[in-house]
Amino acid sequence: MTTKRTEWIDCLKFFAILSVVIHHGYGGFYHKWWIVFLTQFSVPVFVFLGGANMYQSQERSISVSYCKDVFRRLKALFVPYLIVTAAIVFFQVRQVHLIKIWDYAIHFSGSAQFYFILFYAQLILISRVLYAIIYACKTSKNNILCYIVSILFMSFVCAFLYRHSFVLEVHGGGKFLFGASFLLLYFVGMIFGAYYKDVKWNKWVALIVFCCSIIATFFYAYYLYKKGFTIDNTIIKVFGNGNPPGLNSMFFAFLVCLVGWSANEFIDGFSLAFAFKFRTGFAILGRHTLYVFLMHCFVYAFFFNSKYGRVLGDNIWIRRCFYIPAEIFLPIMFEVYVRHFFSFFQSLVDNAKQLTAKNPLGKKLLKLAIGTGALLLLLFILYK
């Protein structure tokens, strides 16, 4: 059950994915370049919040073996990725083309945003190491000094990876080991995850922080609109200037997260009943952001290049009112369908196990059928 303290994270993830959808809609339902700049915080926010959630999750599952823990997390990441990759290939060639699915899957080339899966899987692999570093800092007598040293060390590592590492020729941070500066965001997010639940807010303090953070975010967004990524482009060229994020994008993401965190405490502090409903609703949508992230460009391209897209005409507001909801809700509907399909399949497997347990001959026939299917699949791949 999602608690109120984690609900705001899911809620903020929804607004981050909405920003991703808008960010990738340039040329389709808007033509102003400054909107691209002002939605640049979206992926850094995802990574920062992912780090916060990861610390809490590692704290609960620290007794679980590393291999079992990593397998569970990678499965949750790669199963949707492979399903969406297969769906993209099917709609491209109108076939279940296993060779093309395999090629797209190992090169993360099904869609540009799949770079996220590549570097985020690497972050999952080292999450327990990062947790150990933070736990050591947290239990140290000079914990503030330890955190400063660890953040500076991680900054040096990220700068080195940005200049001297390469994984695959994909978009943005995915081409660098651990996503380069995404690693720093993830690490700082884990530090935040170690403490944010322990912070006790007075309702008036929450109101003041909320108002100040909104004002600061507005003025910083205006600064980016006027000056662009000045720090990353002219002063500190060590992290990237957008993807992977530089200092401008990181600071923007921190401000947005502060707005979300303080808004949550403000809503709880003043017991705003109407706001609870909105927060819960956005949080429900925010739990489905992985499928939306993976599929939104595919949904956009499918409609934009089809007769359905031409029916909408050139009216920019009609396009916005159609494409944005479609890119969010169609992937969610697809995820719900996939979950129901797997649930149905699992029930069939459970029933088969019960039948074969009572009937040894049925068990042998089941093994024979599985083996025959695997052999036919192998022959099909080799033939292709």
N, C-alpha and C positions, 0 to 999 in steps of 0.2 A: 504494500500500500504506500502510495506517495504521500509524504507528509507535507505540511505547510512550508517547512524549511527547505524542502527540495522542490516544491511546486514552483517557486519563483525561478529556479534554474530551468525547468522545463518550459516555463512561460517565456523566459528570455531566449531560449533556443528557438521557439516559434518565431519571435521577431527577427532573430538572426537568419533563419531560413527564408523568411519573407524578404529580407535584404538581399540574400543570395539570388532569389528569383528575380528581383528588380535589377540587381547588378548585371545579371546575364541577359536581361531583356533589352539591352542597348541596341538601338536600330530597329527594334520590333515594335515596342510600345512606348518608347521615349527616345529622344535624340540629343539630349543635353549631357555633355561630358561630365559636368560637375556632379551629376547623380551617381556616376561610376565612382568618383572619389568618395562621396559621402556614404556609400554602402560597402566601402572597402573593409570595414570593421568586422564583417559577418563571419568569415572563416576564423580569424583570430579569436573571436568570442567563442566559437565552437570549441577550439582547442583549449582555451583557458578554462572553460566550464568542464570540458572533458577531463582535464587534470584535477579539478576540484572534486568531481565525482569519483575519479580513480583513487584518490587518497582515501576517501571514505570507504570505497569498495575494498581496497587492499587491507584496510584496518579490520574489516569484517571477515575477510577470507585469508588472513595471514597464515592460518594453520593448514590451509589447503596446499598441496604440493604445487611447486612452480609450474610443472608441465601441465597438470590438470587445470590449473587456473588460467594459464595462457591459452590452452586449447579451447576452453569455454569462451573466452573473450574473442579469440580470432574466429571461432565458428560464428559467433553473433555478428561479426563484421563481414566475413567473406561469403556466408550463405546468401544474404541479400544481394551482395555484389555479383555473385555468379548468376543468380536468378535474373537480375536486371540485365546483365551482359547477354544472357541467352535470349531474353525478350527483345533486346535491341537488334541482335543478329537475325532473329526470326522475322522481324518487321522489315529489315533491310533486304533480305534475300528470299523471304517467304518459305524458308526451309529450316528444319532443325539441323543446322550445318555445324557438326561437331568440331571440325578442324578450325573453322572461323571463330567459333566460341572459344576454343582453346587458345588460339592466337590472340584474340582480343583480351582474354582473361590474364594471360601471363605478361602481356605488354601494357595492360591498363589503358588500352586505346579505344575502348568502346565509346567513350565520351570524355571530353576534356577534364571534367571535374573528378574523374576517377583517380587523379593524382593523390587525392585526399586519402584514399584507401591505402595506397602504397606507403606513404610516410606514417600514417596513423597506426598501421600494423607494426611498424618498427618501434613506435613509442610504446605500444602495448608490451612488446618484448622486453623493454628495459624498465617498465613501470615499477617492478619490485625493487630494482636497484635504486631508482629515484626515491621510492618510499623509504628505503633503508637510510639513504642520505638525510632525508628530512627528519626521520625519526631520531637519528643520531644528533642532529642539530637541536631538535625539540627537547631532548633529554640532557643536553649539555648545559653546564653552568653558564657559559658565555654564549647562549643560543643566538642572540642578535648578531654577534660577531660571526658566528658560524654560518648564519643565513647570508650575511653580506659576502663572505668569502665564497660560499657555494654558488651564489648567483653570479658573482664576478667570474668564477671559474667556468660556469655554464655559458656565460656570455662569450668567453674566449673560445670555448669548444664550438659554439654555434658559428662564430665568425670564421673559425678555421674550416668548418664543414662547408660553409657557403663558398669559400674560395678553393678548397682542395678536396672536394668529394663529388662523386657522381654515381647515381644508381641506374636510372633509365631516362630515356629522352621523352619525358612527359611534361605536362604543364607545371609551371610554378615551383613550389617547394618540394614537389614529389621527386624531382630529379636529384635532390641532395639527400645525403644520409641523414635520417631522423628528421627530415624536413628543414634542416638548418635552424633558423631562428624560431621555427615552430616548437622546437625542443625547449627553448627558453620559456616561451609562453606556457607550455605544458607544465614545466617544472614550477614556475611561479604559481600557476593554477593549483598545483598539488599543495604548495605551501599555504595558499589561501584556503584550500579544502581542509587543512589540518586545524584551522583556527576559527573559521567563520561561524560555526555553530556555537562556539563558546562566547561569542561577543553578545553582551546584553545591551539592548538599545532602550533608552528612554524615548517615549513617543515624540517628544518635542525635538530631541536630538535627531531622530529619524526624519522628521519633517524638514528640519534645517538642512541636513545632509542631502536629502532628496532634492530640495529646491536648488541648493548650491551646485549639485552634480548636474542637474538639468541645464542650469545657466552655463556652467563650465563646458558641458558637451556642446551646447549651441554655439558658444563663441569659438570653441576649437574647430567645430565643423565649418564655421565661417572662415576661420584662418586657413583651413585646408582648401576651401573654395577659392580663396584669394591667392594663396601662396603655393598650394600643392604640397608635395612631400619634400619641403625645403631641407629639413634636417638630413633626410636619407639621401637626397640627391647632391647636396653640396658640402655637408659638414662631416657626417659619420657614415661612410659608405662601407659598412661592414656586415650588414644583415640583409640587404635587399631594399627595395623601395615599394613594396606592395605585396608581392607573393614570391618568395617568402617575405613575411612582414618585416619592415624596418621599425625604427623607434616611433615614427609618426603613427603607423597603423597600430602598434602595440599600445601606445598611450590612448589612442582613440578607443580601442577595445576595452582597456581598463576603465575608462570613463563610462562607457555604456554598461559594463557590468556593475559599476558602482550605482548607476541609476536604477538598475534592476534590483539590486540588493537593498538599497535604501527604500525603494518603493514598496518592497515586500514588508519591511519592518514598519514603515509608515502605515500601510494598510492594516497590519496586525495590531499596531499600537492604538490606532483610533477605531478599531473594529468596524471597518467600513464594509457593511454586509453586501452592498451592490458590487463592490470591487472584488470580493471573494469569488463571486460567480464568474466575472470576467477572467480572473486569474486562473480559476479551475478550468474554464473552457480553453483558454490559450495553452495551459499546461498539458491538457489532453492532446491537443494538436502537436505540441512540442515533443511528445514522446515518439512521434513518427518521422522525425526529421531525417533519419538516415535514408529511407526510401525516397523522400522528397528530394533530398540532395542528389541522389543517384539518378533519378528519373526526370527531373524537371526540364532539363535541356532536351531530352528525347521527346517529351510531351509537346514542348514548344515547337520543335522541328517537325514533328508529325503533323500537327495542325497547320502550321505556317506554310508548309509545302504541299498541302493537300487541298482538295476542293472545299473542305470545311473552312479552311483559313481564308480562302478567296471570297467566300460568302460574307465574311465579316467586313470586307471592304477596307478602305484606308482610314476610317475614322479612328483616331488614336484612343479615344475614351472607350469605344466599343471593344477595341483590342485589349485594353487594360482590364476592363470588367470581365472579359472572357478568359484571357490567357493566365492572369495571376491566380484566380481561383482554380482553374483547370490544372495548373502546374503544382498546386498544393494538394488538392483533394483527390485527383485521379491516382497519384502514387499512394496516398493513404488507403484508398479503396483497393488498390492492387495488393498492398501489404495485408489488409484484412482478409482478402481472398486467399492469398498464399498461406496465411496462418491457419485458416479453416481447412485448406487442402491438406496441409501437413498433419493437422489434428485428425482429419478423417483417415489419412494414410496410416497414422500411428495406431488408430483404433483397429484397422484391418490387420496390422502386424500383430497387435496384442491378441486378437481373436485367432489368428493363425498359430500363434505360439500355444494357446490353450488347446487347440485342436490337435496339433502335432504332439503335444505332451501326452495326450491320451491315445494317440494312434502312431506307433513307430513307423508304419509304412508311409503315412502322410508326411512325416518328418523327412524321410528319404526322398520322397517326391518333391518336396519343397526345396531341398538342397540341390536336387537335380535340375529343377527349373531355374534356380538362381545361377547355378554354374553354366547352364546352357545360355542364359541371357548374357552373362558376362563374356562368354566365348564369342557369341555372335557380335557383341559390341566391339570386342577386340578385332575381330576379322573385318568389321566394317571400317574401323579406323585405319587398319593396315591397307585395306583395299583403296581407301581414299588417298 
